[in-house]
Amino acid sequence: MKLRFKQRFFSWFDSYDIYDESERPVYTVQGQLAWGHCLKIFDARGSEVGTVREKVLTWLPKFEIYEGEGYIGSISKEFSFLKPRYHIDFNGWHIEGDFMEWDYEVIGVDGRKVAVISKELFHWTDTYVLDIEDSKDALYVLMLVLAIDAEKCSRND
């Protein structure tokens, strides 16, 4: 399953549209007024399906991940040089990627590739392609990409 993740050009808060391979909307992400990033994820029918919320007052950035109202885990930036590293505390996944943070893979517990994320260059806004092996993992992969993108945006501000 492939998803295209596109940031909206004109928006007061972070907002994104996520499309499938046929350019049909699958998810919409709306930033909320909050201390730190708070991104609400809605399915194509407009039902809230998840939230990515930045935990404030931490030494390194940390994002909590919710499916519906239930907490399912977090992703946190680890201290490293040149190549960014993240710790994921759900699903047993880990991330491997390049030092520019544009292309990376999500790897499962058994070493299987869960998803490949690549940034498309030469767009006005952030645009990523998420190539997800199993469609049941789509929401979780999307939440990880949102957290990493929010962390990069905070660092570049």
C-alpha positions, 0 to 999 in steps of 0.5 A: 500500500502506498500513501502520499503525505502532503503538507498543506501550503496555507494553514495556521497550524500543521495540516496534511492530506494523505492520499492513496495510490489513486489520489483518493483522500485516506486521512486528513491531519489537523494541527491543534492549538497546544503547547508543543505539536498536537496533530489529530488524524481523521479518516476519509469519513471525518472520524478521529482515528488517532493523535500525535502529541508532543510531550513538553518539558523533556530533554529530547523531543518525545511524541505520544501516540494515541489510537482513538483515545487510547495511548499506544506508545511513543517515539522519542529522539535519541542523542546522536551525532550526524545520523538521527536516531529515534526510539519507538516503544510500541510494536517493537519497531525501529527506524533506519535511515539516512543522515538527511532524514529524507529516506528511511525504513521502519523495521519490525521485530522479526527484521521484516520491512514494515514501510519505506518512507521517502521525501519527494524533493522540489515541492513547496511543502513537505511531501512524502511517499509511504510504501507500507507492506501491510495496510493494517500498519498504515495508521501507525506508520503515518503517526511515526512519520508525523512525529518525525516530521514535527520533530524536524520542523521544531528543530529547524524553527 
